[in-house]
Amino acid sequence: MKFTTKQLAQTGLLLALCIASQFLKNLSVYITGPIVNAIIIIAVLSVGLFSGIIISIIAPVTAFLITASPIIAAIPAIMPVIMIGNCILAIFVWLFDSKIRFKLSLPVGMIIGSVVKSVFMAVIIINVLFSMFGGALNDKQLAMGRTTFSTVQLITALIGGALAYLIWIPLKKYLKNENK
């Protein structure tokens, strides 16, 4: 797979937007989460799957460095699960945009990707990691973690998908005209 200088620059710009949005995490995860998910989706659609995967892997690390999560600090194994969850979203968007084509396939891919991402994260983090390492957390952290890594992930991914779709409609036309 060839990754051009232009694609690297576009990925870097999208990653910079992602990192900038993570400084808003203290305001609300319902602001930052959708922005990060939208950026992952826009990266896949405008640059390619590899770009979305790169951002999917780097975003959780930068989020932790910017606003350290006590839950992830106590159970570092959560970090790769978040990365994989983000990659799941990116892969479903890519599949439904480029391989499984039908009317409204992209929104369907975003919805399925959001659901699979949140289910994967909930099962692995809540049922496996919290069972194995939950003693490192107090009851309040466990309750917050259960909500954060299930319901909140689903809601923010769905909002991010809707936001990305609204951005993608005019962006796709612009990119099509630019490449003529």
MIGU-669381 format. One line per 2 residues: for each residue x, y, z of N, C-alpha, C. Coordinates in steps of 0.05 Angstrom, whole numbers, plus 5000, padded with zeros to 4 digits. Example, Ala and Ser with C-alpha at 12.3 -4.5 7.8 and 13.67 -1.06 7.14 Angstrom:
BEGIN
5264,4886,5156,5246,4910,5156,5264,4934,5156 | 5257,4955,5142,5273,4979,5143,5258,5001,5157 .
This chain:
BEGIN
5017,4977,5000,5000,5000,5000,5018,5025,5000 | 5013,5042,4981,5029,5067,4979,5014,5089,4993 .
5029,5103,5011,5018,5126,5026,5033,5151,5017 | 5020,5168,5002,5033,5191,4989,5038,5213,5010 .
5055,5232,5001,5060,5255,5018,5035,5271,5023 | 5018,5274,5003,4992,5288,5006,4975,5274,5027 .
4973,5247,5026,4957,5232,5045,4969,5235,5073 | 4995,5235,5075,5008,5239,5101,5001,5267,5113 .
5002,5287,5096,4996,5314,5104,4966,5317,5112 | 4948,5304,5097,4920,5305,5104,4915,5290,5130 .
4928,5268,5134,4925,5253,5159,4935,5269,5182 | 4958,5282,5178,4969,5299,5199,4950,5322,5207 .
4938,5334,5187,4919,5356,5192,4895,5346,5208 | 4884,5323,5199,4861,5312,5213,4869,5303,5242 .
4892,5292,5245,4902,5285,5272,4905,5310,5289 | 4915,5332,5278,4918,5357,5293,4890,5367,5302 .
4870,5365,5284,4843,5373,5292,4833,5355,5315 | 4838,5329,5312,4830,5310,5333,4843,5317,5360 .
4869,5322,5360,4883,5329,5385,4872,5355,5396 | 4868,5375,5379,4857,5401,5388,4830,5396,5402 .
4813,5379,5390,4786,5374,5402,4788,5361,5429 | 4810,5346,5434,4813,5331,5459,4817,5350,5483 .
4825,5374,5477,4828,5394,5498,4800,5403,5509 | 4779,5396,5494,4752,5402,5503,4740,5380,5520 .
4755,5359,5525,4745,5336,5539,4734,5343,5567 | 4747,5363,5579,4737,5371,5606,4710,5384,5605 .
4703,5395,5581,4676,5406,5579,4655,5384,5578 | 4659,5365,5560,4640,5343,5558,4651,5322,5538 .
4648,5297,5546,4656,5275,5528,4636,5274,5504 | 4613,5287,5508,4593,5288,5486,4600,5309,5465 .
4621,5325,5470,4632,5343,5450,4656,5330,5437 | 4675,5321,5454,4700,5310,5443,4695,5283,5429 .
4680,5265,5441,4675,5239,5429,4665,5240,5401 | 4643,5255,5396,4633,5256,5369,4653,5269,5349 .
4668,5289,5358,4688,5302,5340,4709,5281,5333 | 4719,5267,5352,4740,5247,5346,4729,5225,5328 .
4705,5215,5333,4694,5195,5316,4689,5206,5288 | 4679,5231,5286,4675,5243,5260,4701,5246,5244 .
4723,5253,5258,4749,5256,5245,4759,5230,5235 | 4755,5208,5250,4763,5182,5241,4748,5175,5216 .
4722,5180,5215,4706,5173,5192,4714,5190,5168 | 4717,5216,5172,4725,5234,5150,4753,5226,5139 .
4771,5217,5157,4797,5208,5148,4794,5184,5130 | 4777,5165,5137,4773,5141,5120,4762,5149,5093 .
4742,5167,5094,4728,5174,5069,4745,5191,5051 | 4760,5210,5062,4774,5229,5045,4803,5221,5039 .
4816,5207,5057,4844,5200,5053,4847,5170,5048 | 4833,5153,5063,4834,5125,5060,4834,5110,5087 .
4830,5084,5085,4828,5067,5109,4853,5070,5127 | 4877,5070,5115,4902,5072,5130,4902,5097,5147 .
4893,5119,5136,4892,5144,5151,4873,5142,5175 | 4850,5130,5171,4831,5126,5193,4842,5108,5215 .
4857,5088,5207,4870,5069,5226,4891,5084,5242 | 4908,5100,5229,4928,5115,5243,4916,5133,5264 .
4895,5148,5257,4882,5166,5276,4869,5149,5298 | 4857,5127,5291,4844,5109,5310,4863,5100,5332 .
4888,5096,5324,4908,5086,5343,4921,5108,5359 | 4926,5131,5346,4939,5153,5360,4920,5168,5379 .
4895,5172,5371,4876,5188,5386,4873,5180,5416 | 4871,5154,5422,4868,5147,5451,4893,5154,5467 .
4917,5152,5454,4942,5158,5468,4943,5188,5474 | 4936,5205,5454,4937,5234,5459,4916,5242,5478 .
4892,5230,5477,4871,5236,5496,4880,5230,5525 | 4894,5208,5529,4904,5201,5555,4925,5221,5564 .
4943,5229,5546,4964,5247,5553,4953,5275,5560 | 4931,5283,5546,4920,5310,5550,4903,5310,5576 .
4885,5291,5579,4868,5290,5602,4868,5262,5613 | 4888,5256,5629,4892,5229,5639,4867,5217,5653 .
4860,5194,5645,4837,5180,5656,4847,5162,5679 | 4836,5165,5703,4844,5148,5725,4837,5118,5720 .
4816,5113,5705,4809,5086,5698,4830,5073,5680 | 4838,5087,5660,4859,5077,5641,4886,5075,5656 .
4891,5094,5673,4916,5093,5689,4917,5068,5706 | 4894,5061,5717,4892,5037,5735,4893,5011,5718 .
4881,5012,5695,4880,4988,5677,4889,4996,5649 | 4916,4997,5645,4926,5006,5619,4918,4988,5596 .
4909,4964,5601,4900,4946,5579,4875,4956,5565 | 4862,4976,5576,4839,4988,5563,4847,5003,5538 .
4871,5015,5538,4880,5031,5516,4879,5016,5489 | 4891,4992,5487,4889,4978,5461,4861,4970,5453 .
4843,4966,5473,4815,4960,5466,4802,4984,5454 | 4808,5008,5464,4797,5032,5452,4807,5035,5423 .
4833,5030,5420,4845,5032,5393,4831,5013,5374 | 4827,4988,5382,4814,4968,5365,4785,4976,5360 .
4771,4987,5380,4744,4996,5376,4742,5018,5355 | 4761,5037,5356,4762,5058,5336,4767,5046,5308 .
4786,5027,5307,4792,5014,5281,4768,4999,5270 | 4752,4987,5288,4727,4974,5279,4709,4994,5265 .
4705,5017,5277,4689,5038,5265,4700,5045,5237 | 4726,5050,5236,4739,5057,5211,4735,5036,5189 .
4738,5011,5197,4736,4989,5178,4707,4986,5167 | 4688,4989,5185,4660,4987,5175,4653,5010,5157 .
4662,5034,5163,4657,5056,5145,4670,5051,5118 | 4695,5042,5118,4709,5036,5093,4694,5014,5077 .
4686,4993,5091,4673,4970,5077,4647,4980,5064 | 4631,4995,5079,4605,5003,5068,4607,5026,5048 .
4630,5040,5048,4634,5061,5028,4646,5051,5002 | 4664,5031,5005,4678,5022,4981,4673,4994,4972 .
4663,4977,4989,4660,4948,4981,4630,4940,4980 | 4615,4948,5000,4587,4940,5001,4570,4965,4994 .
4564,4967,4968,4551,4992,4958,4522,4988,4952 | 4505,5004,4964,4477,5006,4958,4468,5034,4967 .
4444,5041,4960,4434,5068,4968,4435,5069,4999 | 4446,5090,5009,4450,5095,5038,4468,5075,5051 .
4486,5063,5036,4505,5044,5049,4523,5057,5068 | 4532,5082,5063,4550,5096,5081,4537,5100,5109 .
4513,5112,5111,4502,5115,5137,4497,5088,5151 | 4490,5068,5136,4486,5042,5148,4512,5031,5159 .
4534,5035,5144,4560,5027,5154,4569,5042,5179 | 4562,5068,5180,4569,5084,5204,4553,5074,5228 .
4528,5067,5224,4512,5058,5246,4521,5030,5255 | 4525,5012,5237,4534,4985,5244,4562,4987,5257 .
4580,5003,5246,4606,5007,5257,4605,5017,5286 | 4587,5036,5291,4584,5048,5317,4574,5027,5337 .
4555,5011,5329,4544,4990,5346,4565,4969,5352 | 4578,4959,5331,4599,4938,5335,4621,4949,5352 .
4630,4973,5348,4651,4986,5364,4643,4986,5394 | 4619,4996,5400,4611,4998,5428,4606,4971,5441 .
4595,4952,5426,4591,4925,5437,4618,4912,5442 | 4637,4914,5423,4664,4903,5427,4677,4915,5452 .
4676,4941,5454,4689,4954,5477,4675,4946,5503 | 4649,4946,5504,4634,4938,5528,4641,4910,5537 .
4641,4892,5518,4646,4864,5525,4674,4860,5535 | 4694,4871,5521,4722,4867,5529,4728,4882,5554 .
4721,4908,5555,4729,4924,5578,4713,4917,5603 | 4686,4916,5601,4670,4911,5624,4671,4882,5633 .
4667,4863,5614,4665,4835,5621,4692,4821,5625 | 4712,4831,5612,4738,4817,5614,4757,4833,5632 .
4764,4858,5623,4784,4873,5638,4775,4881,5666 | 4750,4890,5669,4741,4897,5695,4739,4873,5713 .
4732,4850,5702,4732,4825,5718,4760,4817,5727 | 4779,4821,5710,4807,4814,5716,4821,4834,5734 .
4817,4860,5728,4832,4881,5742,4815,4901,5756 | 4789,4896,5759,4770,4915,5771,4777,4922,5800 .
4793,4905,5814,4801,4911,5841,4818,4937,5843 | 4829,4945,5820,4845,4970,5820,4827,4995,5820 .
4801,4991,5818,4782,5014,5816,4763,5013,5840 | 4754,5036,5848,4733,5037,5869,4706,5034,5855 .
4685,5031,5871,4658,5026,5861,4648,5048,5842 | 4654,5073,5849,4646,5095,5833,4660,5094,5805 .
4686,5088,5805,4700,5086,5780,4690,5063,5763 | 4684,5041,5775,4673,5018,5761,4646,5025,5748 .
4628,5038,5763,4602,5046,5752,4606,5066,5729 | 4623,5085,5732,4628,5105,5711,4640,5091,5687 .
4659,5073,5691,4672,5058,5669,4652,5041,5654 | 4633,5029,5668,4613,5012,5654,4596,5029,5635 .
4589,5053,5644,4573,5071,5627,4590,5083,5604 | 4615,5092,5611,4632,5104,5592,4639,5086,5569 .
4645,5061,5575,4655,5042,5555,4633,5025,5543 | 4608,5034,5545,4586,5021,5532,4567,5042,5520 .
4549,5052,5536,4529,5071,5526,4541,5097,5515 | 4560,5108,5529,4572,5133,5520,4587,5129,5493 .
4600,5106,5491,4614,5100,5466,4595,5098,5443 | 4572,5086,5447,4552,5083,5426,4541,5110,5418 .
4533,5126,5438,4521,5152,5432,4541,5170,5418 | 4566,5172,5427,4585,5190,5415,4593,5180,5387 .
4594,5154,5383,4600,5144,5356,4577,5150,5336 | 4552,5147,5345,4529,5153,5328,4528,5182,5321 .
4532,5199,5342,4532,5228,5336,4555,5235,5318 | 4579,5223,5322,4602,5228,5305,4596,5219,5277 .
4582,5197,5273,4575,5188,5246,4556,5207,5233 | 4537,5217,5247,4518,5236,5236,4533,5262,5228 .
4550,5272,5245,4566,5296,5240,4584,5291,5215 | 4597,5268,5214,4615,5262,5191,4599,5261,5166 .
4575,5249,5167,4559,5247,5143,4551,5275,5132 | 4543,5293,5151,4536,5320,5143,4560,5335,5131 .
4583,5330,5142,4608,5342,5131,4615,5330,5104 | 4612,5303,5102,4620,5289,5078,4605,5296,5053 .
4579,5302,5056,4563,5308,5033,4575,5331,5016 | 4581,5354,5027,4593,5375,5010,4623,5370,5006 .
4637,5357,5025,4665,5352,5022,4670,5333,4998 | 4653,5313,4995,4656,5294,4973,4654,5308,4946 .
4635,5327,4944,4632,5342,4919,4656,5359,4914 | 4667,5372,4935,4690,5389,4932,4715,5372,4923 .
4719,5349,4936,4741,5332,4929,4739,5321,4901 | 4715,5315,4892,4710,5305,4865,4718,5327,4845 .
4710,5352,4850,4716,5374,4832,4746,5380,4832 | 4759,5377,4855,4787,5383,4858,4804,5363,4841 .
4795,5338,4840,4810,5318,4826,4804,5317,4796 | 4788,5335,4785,4783,5335,4756,4806,5346,4741 .
